[in-house]
Amino acid sequence: MYEGQHISPATLPGMRERTITISGYSKTFSITGWRVGYTVCDRKWAQAIAYFHDLIYVCAPAPLQIGVAEGIARLPESFYAGIAQEYVRKRDLLCATLQEVGLSPSVPKGAYYVLADASLLPGANSKEKAMSLLHSAGVATVAGSAFYHGADGENLVRFCYAKNDVDLAEACRRLKAAFQRPEAKRGTPIAAMK
């Protein structure tokens, strides 16, 4: 979380022994694919978790575990603050662009994804809407239906802003260009702007 303050359920009265925290380092250290993570829990849950883990997962290679341990031990607090500042800047750029083109974003306070209202995009469902945006603007999104049961996500698409500055600026430029063609009017479906 880079805005506000995360409150771990384990810090609330009576919740430490009832909370299991599972996380990883893929996003923080930009090591997607290493699959190095951790679990924090009360001792009574540890054996069952270890048993399940042993049956389901293969241990991450030792050099990767050492690399993560070194990162934890050596990186200063400023590293984490810098990540937060970078994501706020990138989030603000993308969300401002989405708002400008009529894809109202749900502005996140953490992570590096944003869901946006895709109602004005053509398509019967979020997958078709995502494909329409890919074809018309050259910007890839994930269909909102991937994150919902039922029809709740069918007018949503998810954008990722964990991109380098050049690529993110280009995606924003493409979105603006796709929605700001001379014949385009606010709220006009993008298919009508081809």
BELPEQUI-V837515 format. One record per backbone hydrogen bond with DSSP energy under -1.0 kcal/mol. NH is the residue of the N-H (numbers start at 1). CO is the residue of the C=O. If there is no record, write none. Layout:
((NH;CO) (NH;CO))
This chain:
((2;109) (3;109) (11;8) (12;9) (15;12) (18;15) (19;16) (21;40) (23;38) (25;36) (29;25) (31;26) (34;31) (38;23) (40;21) (45;42) (49;45) (50;46) (51;47) (52;48) (53;49) (54;50) (55;51) (56;52) (57;53) (65;61) (66;62) (67;63) (68;64) (69;65) (70;66) (71;67) (72;68) (73;69) (74;70) (75;71) (79;76) (81;77) (82;78) (83;79) (84;80) (85;81) (86;82) (87;83) (88;84) (89;85) (90;86) (91;87) (92;88) (93;89) (94;90) (95;91) (96;92) (97;93) (98;94) (99;95) (100;96) (101;97) (103;98) (106;115) (114;159) (116;157) (117;104) (118;155) (121;118) (129;125) (130;126) (131;127) (132;128) (133;129) (134;130) (135;131) (136;132) (137;133) (138;134) (142;158) (144;156) (146;143) (147;144) (154;151) (156;153) (157;116) (158;142) (159;114) (161;112) (163;161) (168;164) (169;165) (170;166) (171;167) (172;168) (173;169) (174;170) (175;171) (176;172) (177;173) (178;174) (179;175) (180;176) (184;181) (188;185) (192;189) (193;190) (194;191))
